[in-house]
Amino acid sequence: MEKNRALESLSALAHEIRLDVFRLLIQAGLQGMTAGQIAAALGIRANTLSNNLNILAGAGLVRSTREGRSIRYFPEMEAMRGLLAFLMQDCCGGRAELCQPVLDQIACNC
């Protein structure tokens, strides 16, 4: 991951609602959640949620699929894994292999 992409991801997550949404989607896993389910779970107005989901999607942290009149959102775990790998790239005195187990633990089929 390049530095600008990492900054965009970090910026998207540096907001209370967006961080809550992303964490909720991680909990939902493979099934994701509809916008209505997210709004209800977090007590967020639809228009506020929509704006924040667009920012997360623009940063590549969530993806969506239309289901009739609803839109279902999913976390982009590969993007998060890439961000964490970028942040940990020079960990442990430049011995990135020591951090690999941490990255392997967050790999999932989300």
ZAGULUM-906177 format. One record per residue: residue in one letter; x, y, z of N, C-alpha, C in turn. Coordinates in nm, 3 decimals, padded with zeros to 5 digits. Each point is the difference from the previous one (the first is absolute). Layout:
N
> rest / nX / nY / nZ / caX / caY / caZ / cX / cY / cZ
> A / X / Y / Z / X / Y / Z / X / Y / Z
...
This chain:
110
> rest / nX / nY / nZ / caX / caY / caZ / cX / cY / cZ
> M / 00.086 / -00.117 / 00.000 / -00.086 / 00.117 / 00.000 / 00.090 / 00.124 / 00.000
> E / -00.037 / 00.095 / -00.080 / 00.079 / 00.124 / -00.004 / -00.046 / 00.095 / 00.111
> K / 00.086 / 00.093 / 00.032 / -00.024 / 00.091 / 00.112 / -00.131 / 00.079 / -00.015
> N / -00.028 / 00.051 / -00.120 / -00.122 / 00.080 / -00.019 / -00.126 / -00.083 / 00.023
> R / 00.004 / -00.125 / -00.042 / -00.116 / -00.088 / 00.021 / -00.018 / -00.030 / 00.149
> A / 00.112 / -00.018 / 00.070 / -00.005 / -00.023 / 00.144 / -00.058 / 00.122 / 00.070
> L / 00.042 / 00.119 / -00.040 / -00.053 / 00.122 / 00.060 / -00.149 / 00.015 / -00.026
> E / -00.044 / -00.036 / -00.118 / -00.143 / 00.007 / -00.032 / -00.080 / -00.097 / 00.088
> S / 00.052 / -00.119 / 00.018 / -00.067 / -00.099 / 00.086 / -00.005 / 00.047 / 00.144
> L / 00.113 / 00.047 / 00.049 / 00.005 / 00.048 / 00.139 / -00.092 / 00.120 / 00.021
> S / -00.005 / 00.088 / -00.098 / -00.087 / 00.116 / 00.008 / -00.147 / -00.043 / 00.005
> A / -00.035 / -00.099 / -00.082 / -00.138 / -00.048 / -00.002 / -00.039 / -00.061 / 00.135
> L / 00.093 / -00.068 / 00.064 / -00.029 / -00.064 / 00.128 / 00.010 / 00.095 / 00.119
> A / 00.056 / 00.118 / -00.023 / 00.022 / 00.096 / 00.109 / -00.125 / 00.083 / 00.028
> H / -00.112 / -00.068 / 00.010 / -00.128 / 00.065 / 00.028 / -00.083 / -00.101 / 00.078
> E / -00.062 / 00.046 / 00.106 / -00.071 / -00.090 / 00.091 / -00.103 / -00.088 / -00.071
> I / -00.084 / 00.059 / -00.083 / -00.105 / -00.078 / -00.067 / 00.062 / -00.100 / -00.098
> R / 00.095 / 00.044 / -00.080 / 00.060 / -00.090 / -00.099 / 00.074 / -00.115 / 00.066
> L / 00.068 / 00.028 / 00.109 / 00.068 / -00.107 / 00.072 / -00.101 / -00.100 / 00.056
> D / -00.110 / 00.050 / 00.056 / -00.105 / -00.088 / 00.051 / -00.062 / -00.084 / -00.111
> V / -00.025 / 00.062 / -00.115 / -00.057 / -00.073 / -00.114 / 00.095 / -00.109 / -00.046
> F / 00.127 / 00.033 / -00.015 / 00.096 / -00.099 / -00.048 / 00.011 / -00.117 / 00.099
> R / 00.007 / 00.030 / 00.127 / 00.009 / -00.106 / 00.100 / -00.125 / -00.087 / 00.001
> L / -00.117 / 00.061 / -00.017 / -00.125 / -00.075 / -00.007 / 00.000 / -00.093 / -00.121
> L / 00.048 / 00.050 / -00.113 / 00.006 / -00.083 / -00.120 / 00.098 / -00.116 / 00.016
> I / 00.109 / 00.024 / 00.070 / 00.094 / -00.110 / 00.027 / -00.069 / -00.107 / 00.084
> Q / -00.079 / 00.041 / 00.098 / -00.074 / -00.096 / 00.081 / -00.100 / -00.079 / -00.083
> A / -00.062 / 00.066 / -00.097 / -00.099 / -00.065 / -00.086 / 00.064 / -00.104 / -00.091
> G / 00.125 / 00.022 / -00.036 / 00.073 / -00.098 / -00.080 / -00.054 / -00.016 / -00.141
> L / -00.003 / -00.125 / -00.045 / -00.036 / -00.032 / -00.139 / -00.139 / 00.044 / -00.040
> Q / -00.093 / 00.003 / 00.094 / -00.137 / 00.035 / -00.036 / -00.020 / 00.150 / -00.016
> G / 00.092 / 00.082 / 00.054 / -00.014 / 00.144 / -00.012 / -00.127 / 00.048 / 00.067
> M / -00.035 / 00.123 / -00.026 / -00.121 / 00.059 / 00.058 / -00.059 / 00.099 / -00.099
> T / -00.132 / 00.012 / 00.002 / -00.064 / 00.101 / -00.082 / 00.018 / 00.135 / 00.068
> A / -00.016 / 00.106 / -00.077 / 00.011 / 00.135 / 00.055 / -00.100 / 00.019 / 00.113
> G / -00.120 / -00.052 / -00.016 / -00.102 / 00.011 / 00.104 / 00.040 / -00.071 / 00.128
> Q / 00.061 / -00.117 / -00.013 / 00.046 / -00.073 / 00.118 / 00.112 / 00.076 / 00.071
> I / 00.090 / 00.058 / -00.077 / 00.109 / 00.078 / 00.059 / -00.056 / 00.121 / 00.074
> A / -00.091 / 00.072 / -00.066 / -00.059 / 00.119 / 00.060 / -00.072 / -00.034 / 00.130
> A / -00.075 / -00.109 / 00.000 / -00.073 / -00.041 / 00.119 / 00.095 / -00.042 / 00.112
> A / 00.102 / -00.075 / -00.035 / 00.094 / -00.049 / 00.102 / 00.078 / 00.113 / 00.067
> L / 00.031 / 00.104 / -00.077 / 00.081 / 00.109 / 00.053 / -00.080 / 00.125 / 00.034
> G / -00.129 / -00.001 / -00.031 / -00.084 / 00.116 / 00.029 / 00.040 / 00.122 / -00.080
> I / 00.025 / -00.021 / -00.129 / 00.046 / 00.107 / -00.090 / -00.109 / 00.029 / -00.102
> R / -00.020 / 00.128 / -00.032 / -00.094 / 00.038 / -00.105 / 00.051 / -00.049 / -00.135
> A / -00.092 / -00.034 / -00.089 / 00.035 / -00.057 / -00.131 / 00.092 / 00.091 / -00.081
> N / -00.029 / 00.130 / -00.004 / 00.083 / 00.089 / -00.083 / 00.141 / 00.014 / 00.058
> T / 00.012 / 00.000 / 00.132 / 00.132 / 00.006 / 00.064 / 00.078 / -00.127 / -00.030
> L / -00.068 / -00.114 / 00.011 / 00.063 / -00.129 / -00.027 / 00.046 / -00.008 / -00.145
> S / -00.084 / 00.042 / -00.092 / 00.032 / -00.007 / -00.142 / 00.129 / 00.076 / -00.032
> N / 00.012 / 00.119 / 00.053 / 00.120 / 00.080 / -00.022 / 00.124 / -00.071 / 00.054
> N / -00.010 / -00.056 / 00.119 / 00.114 / -00.068 / 00.060 / 00.035 / -00.129 / -00.071
> L / -00.100 / -00.073 / -00.048 / 00.027 / -00.121 / -00.079 / 00.069 / 00.034 / -00.131
> N / -00.039 / 00.113 / -00.061 / 00.066 / 00.043 / -00.124 / 00.148 / 00.031 / 00.024
> I / 00.031 / 00.060 / 00.112 / 00.140 / 00.030 / 00.032 / 00.078 / -00.128 / 00.022
> L / -00.059 / -00.096 / 00.073 / 00.068 / -00.128 / 00.020 / 00.019 / -00.075 / -00.131
> A / -00.101 / 00.005 / -00.086 / 00.010 / -00.066 / -00.130 / 00.106 / 00.067 / -00.086
> G / 00.005 / 00.132 / 00.002 / 00.101 / 00.073 / -00.076 / 00.141 / -00.033 / 00.043
> A / 00.016 / -00.033 / 00.128 / 00.131 / -00.038 / 00.052 / 00.028 / -00.149 / -00.023
> G / -00.097 / -00.070 / -00.058 / 00.019 / -00.143 / -00.029 / -00.017 / -00.091 / 00.120
> L / -00.063 / 00.050 / 00.106 / -00.014 / -00.078 / 00.122 / -00.131 / -00.079 / 00.008
> V / -00.097 / 00.038 / -00.082 / -00.125 / -00.076 / -00.008 / -00.040 / -00.014 / -00.147
> R / -00.079 / -00.101 / -00.026 / -00.059 / -00.018 / -00.132 / -00.149 / -00.024 / 00.019
> S / -00.074 / 00.018 / -00.106 / -00.144 / -00.015 / 00.012 / -00.055 / -00.078 / -00.119
> T / -00.118 / -00.054 / 00.022 / -00.074 / -00.067 / -00.106 / -00.148 / 00.029 / 00.019
> R / -00.067 / 00.024 / -00.111 / -00.143 / 00.033 / 00.007 / -00.080 / -00.130 / 00.012
> E / -00.098 / 00.004 / 00.090 / -00.094 / -00.112 / 00.019 / -00.140 / 00.057 / -00.007
> G / -00.054 / 00.004 / -00.120 / -00.132 / 00.060 / -00.017 / 00.005 / 00.148 / 00.032
> R / -00.074 / 00.041 / 00.103 / -00.002 / 00.141 / 00.038 / 00.103 / 00.033 / 00.108
> S / 00.070 / -00.100 / 00.047 / 00.100 / 00.020 / 00.106 / 00.141 / -00.012 / -00.056
> I / 00.093 / 00.054 / 00.074 / 00.141 / -00.016 / -00.032 / 00.067 / -00.068 / 00.119
> R / 00.072 / -00.107 / -00.028 / 00.070 / -00.074 / 00.104 / 00.147 / 00.038 / -00.005
> Y / 00.058 / 00.023 / 00.116 / 00.140 / 00.043 / 00.010 / 00.083 / -00.108 / 00.067
> F / 00.125 / -00.010 / -00.045 / 00.094 / -00.099 / 00.049 / 00.134 / 00.068 / 00.028
> P / 00.073 / -00.047 / 00.101 / 00.134 / 00.056 / 00.023 / 00.097 / -00.053 / -00.105
> E / 00.092 / 00.081 / -00.041 / 00.107 / -00.043 / -00.092 / 00.120 / -00.036 / 00.085
> M / 00.003 / -00.125 / 00.045 / 00.104 / -00.043 / 00.092 / 00.139 / 00.000 / -00.064
> E / 00.008 / -00.022 / -00.128 / 00.131 / 00.005 / -00.067 / 00.057 / 00.141 / 00.007
> A / -00.086 / 00.100 / -00.013 / 00.046 / 00.139 / 00.011 / 00.050 / 00.028 / 00.141
> M / -00.072 / -00.050 / 00.101 / 00.044 / 00.020 / 00.138 / 00.129 / -00.076 / 00.026
> R / 00.010 / -00.118 / -00.053 / 00.123 / -00.078 / 00.016 / 00.117 / 00.073 / -00.066
> G / -00.024 / 00.059 / -00.116 / 00.104 / 00.077 / -00.068 / 00.042 / 00.122 / 00.081
> L / -00.097 / 00.066 / 00.061 / 00.031 / 00.115 / 00.083 / 00.084 / -00.041 / 00.120
> L / -00.040 / -00.108 / 00.066 / 00.077 / -00.047 / 00.116 / 00.139 / -00.044 / -00.041
> A / 00.012 / -00.064 / -00.115 / 00.132 / -00.041 / -00.048 / 00.087 / 00.123 / -00.027
> F / -00.060 / 00.103 / -00.057 / 00.073 / 00.125 / -00.025 / 00.050 / 00.060 / 00.132
> L / -00.089 / 00.004 / 00.099 / 00.036 / 00.058 / 00.129 / 00.108 / -00.081 / 00.072
> M / 00.000 / -00.130 / -00.023 / 00.093 / -00.088 / 00.070 / 00.123 / -00.036 / -00.085
> Q / 00.011 / 00.060 / -00.113 / 00.104 / -00.035 / -00.097 / 00.141 / -00.001 / 00.059
> D / 00.031 / 00.094 / 00.082 / 00.134 / 00.010 / 00.056 / 00.004 / -00.035 / 00.149
> C / -00.094 / -00.078 / 00.044 / -00.004 / -00.033 / 00.142 / 00.116 / -00.092 / 00.038
> C / 00.021 / -00.010 / 00.126 / 00.099 / -00.093 / 00.053 / 00.138 / 00.021 / -00.059
> G / 00.041 / 00.124 / -00.011 / 00.133 / 00.030 / -00.052 / 00.018 / -00.038 / -00.146
> G / -00.109 / 00.010 / -00.077 / 00.009 / -00.033 / -00.142 / -00.016 / -00.148 / -00.031
> R / -00.034 / -00.079 / 00.099 / -00.020 / -00.144 / -00.021 / -00.149 / -00.029 / -00.010
> A / -00.055 / 00.034 / -00.115 / -00.145 / -00.009 / -00.021 / -00.052 / -00.142 / 00.022
> E / 00.082 / -00.101 / -00.019 / -00.046 / -00.139 / 00.018 / -00.046 / -00.025 / 00.144
> L / 00.050 / 00.078 / 00.094 / -00.044 / -00.016 / 00.139 / -00.143 / 00.047 / 00.020
> C / -00.045 / 00.092 / -00.085 / -00.136 / 00.052 / 00.009 / -00.098 / -00.081 / -00.085
> Q / 00.049 / -00.085 / -00.087 / -00.086 / -00.075 / -00.090 / -00.108 / -00.080 / 00.072
> P / 00.030 / -00.063 / 00.115 / -00.107 / -00.072 / 00.070 / -00.119 / 00.089 / 00.036
> V / 00.025 / 00.125 / 00.033 / -00.109 / 00.093 / 00.032 / -00.086 / 00.021 / -00.124
> L / 00.063 / 00.022 / -00.114 / -00.075 / 00.022 / -00.124 / -00.075 / -00.126 / -00.041
> D / 00.061 / -00.116 / 00.023 / -00.068 / -00.127 / -00.033 / -00.125 / -00.020 / 00.085
> Q / 00.004 / 00.047 / 00.124 / -00.115 / -00.016 / 00.089 / -00.119 / 00.082 / -00.045
> I / 00.023 / 00.114 / -00.064 / -00.113 / 00.082 / -00.042 / -00.050 / -00.036 / -00.137
> A / 00.070 / -00.089 / -00.069 / -00.048 / -00.044 / -00.132 / -00.126 / -00.083 / 00.021
> C / -00.102 / 00.032 / -00.076 / -00.124 / -00.078 / 00.009 / -00.066 / -00.001 / -00.137
> N / -00.107 / -00.071 / -00.008 / -00.073 / -00.012 / -00.127 / -00.115 / 00.097 / -00.007
> C / 00.016 / 00.120 / 00.058 / -00.108 / 00.098 / 00.002 / -00.016 / 00.065 / -00.136
